Amino acid sequence: MDLYDYFRSSASYRVRIGLNLKGIAPERHFIHLTRDGGEQFGKDFSRLNPQQLVPVLVDDGNAINQSLAILEYLDETHPEPPFLPATPAERARVRSLSLIIACDIHPIDNLRVLFYLRDVLGQEEEARNTWYRHWVAKGLEALEAALAGSDATGTFCHGDTPGLADICLVPQIFNAKRFDCLLDGYPTVMRIFDTCMAHPAFDAAQPAKQPDAE
């Protein structure tokens, strides 16, 4: 199994957490997203993933991109410990929490969007940071309400074992901290984040502990 990732990519961070939880140690390949204009645009990597994004997981010759697709693949091929709970309603809840982050916060705040704001629309750093913090706040407000308002929330986002929603939550909070987002208004989110970071699988996946960290 081979993983193509970048230490600061939050989508790659999700997959690293998932692999750690499953006890899988893939061969690592590092794709620097800003060096020399971005190594993801090179011919070899573009053939591997025409979308020119990390992460990519290659298993038995099959290249899989998109972090949530990779995580569900890992869950299906390595069922223990599970990322999703037992019942359809519970699984729908966990997917909904995960998608608040993976679909509604992350895509409009990721590197290529910030570069477009800078390079095409001519937005200065202050304006770009305002954009970033606004959408993080909107998403985390919804996530906090969903978590705090449900009896299904436990030590983690769903119950007392880490799962898919926690895997999505932690990298988003790391990025929010990098951009100095105000996080005091999300006590449930931050309690779960702190609980996750005390878990070895989450701790070992953090950006500063990766071989390509700068």
N, C-alpha and C positions, 0 to 999 in steps of 0.2 A: 504494500500500500504506500502511495506517495502523496504528500501534501505540498501544494504550492501556495505559499502565503507570504504575508508581510507583517512584521511585528505590530504595526500601528493600525492595521486594518481591523475594524470592529467585526466585520463579517468573518474574517479569518480567526479572530479571537474566539468567536462562538464555536467554531469547529474545533479549535484547540481544546476548549473546555470539554466539549463532547467526547473527543478522543481520550482525554485524560479520565473522564468518568467511566468510560468503557475499558480503560486499561490497554489502549492501543497506542503503539509507538510507531508511526509511519516514518518513512524516509522523508526528510524535509528538503524543500527547494525554495529559495527565497527570491521573491520578485519585488524589487525596489520600485515603489510607485512614483517616485519623483526624480530619481537619479537619471541623468542623460535623457531627460524628457519623459521618463517612465518606461521601465523594462517590460511592462505589460503590453506595450505596443510593438514589441519585437516580433519577428516573423514566426519563430518557434512557438512562443507562448500564444500568439494569435491563432495558430493552427490548433493548439490544445483547447483554447477557449476563445471563440470568435467575439465574445462580448468584451474581452480584454479587461477582465476583472479577476481579483482573487476573492475567495479561495477556489482552488480546484483540487478535488480528490481523485486520484487514479487508483482503481482497484481492479485487478484481474483484467487490465487493458481497457477498462471503461472509465472515461473521464467524466466526472460529475461536477458541475458548477452550481452556484447558488447555495448559500450556507444552510438554509432550512431544508432544501432537498438532500444535501449531504447528511445533515443530522437525522432526518427520517430514514435515509438509507442505512446509516450506522445502527439506528434503533431496530430496523428490520433484520439486519444481518448479524447483529450482536445484541440480542434482546435484554441482556442483563448488564447493569441495572436499567430499567426502562426510563425513557424520557417522557413518556405520556402515561397518564393513569388508565384505570381499567375500563371505565364505562364511556359510552359515546358522549354523554353530557359533560363528563369531566374532561375528556379529551378536547371537546369543543371549547371549553373554558380556557384550557391551557393554550390552545392554538390562538384563541382570540387575544389573550394577554401577550403572546409572543408577537402577533401581527401588529399590535399597536406600535411596537418598537420596530419590527423588521419591515413593515410596509408604510407606516405613517410618520415615524420620526427619522429613521436612518436614511432613507433614500433621498430626501430633500436636503440633507445636511452632509452628505458624503463628499469626498475629495473632489470628484469631477464636477459636482454642482458648485462647490466653493470656487473652483478654478474658473468655471464659466462666469460666475458673478464677477470675478476679478478680471479675467482676460478678455471677455466678450462684452460684458455689460459695464465694465469700468468701475466697479464698486470698490471703494476703499476698504481697508481692513475693519474699520469701525462699523461700517454698514454691513459687511459680511458677518461679523460677529453678532450684530444685532439680529440679523436673519437667523443665524444658527440658534441663538438663545431663545428667540421667539418660538420656533417650532419644537425645540426640546421642551420648553415650558408647557406648550399646548398638549404635547403627548404625555408628559409626566403627570400633568393634572388629571388626565383621563385614567392613566394607569394607577395613580394613587387612589382615586375614587373607586375603581374596580377592585383593587386589593383590599382597601380598608372596609369596604362595604359588603364583603363576602365572608361567610363562615367557613368557606372552603380554603381561605388563606390560612396557612399555618406558619411554621418556622420558615418555610420557603413560600414561593408564590402560590403553590397548591400543595397543601399538606406539609408533611415533615421530611420529605426527601427532595433533593434538587431535581429539576426537570427542564423541559424545553424553555419555559418562560424565564426561568432563572438564568439559563444559558444566554438568552437574548438580553436580559436586563443588565447584567454586569458590564459588558463592553460599552453599552450606551451610557452608563453612569461614569465609566472611566473617561469617555469622550466629553461628557458634560463637565467633568472636573477640569479637563484640559482647557476648555473654553470658558472657565470661570462662571459657569451657570449657577444661579442661586438654587440650592437644593434643600433649604430649611423647610420648605412647605410640603415636603414629601416624606413624612416620618416612616410610613410603612415601607415605601420603596427603599429608603436608606437603611432601615433595620434589616431588610432582606439582603440588601447589598453587603452589609457588614457580615451577616451570617455566611453568605456565600464565600466571601474573601477569607474566612477562617477555615474553609474546606480546602484540602491540598490540591484537588483537581482544578479549582478556580485560581488559587494562588499561583500554581506553576504555569498557568496559561497567560498570565498578565504580560503586557508588552515588554516591560523592563527585564523580564527573565528569559527573553527569547534570544537565540544565538545571533540574530541579525539586528538586535536593538542598538540604537544610536543615542 
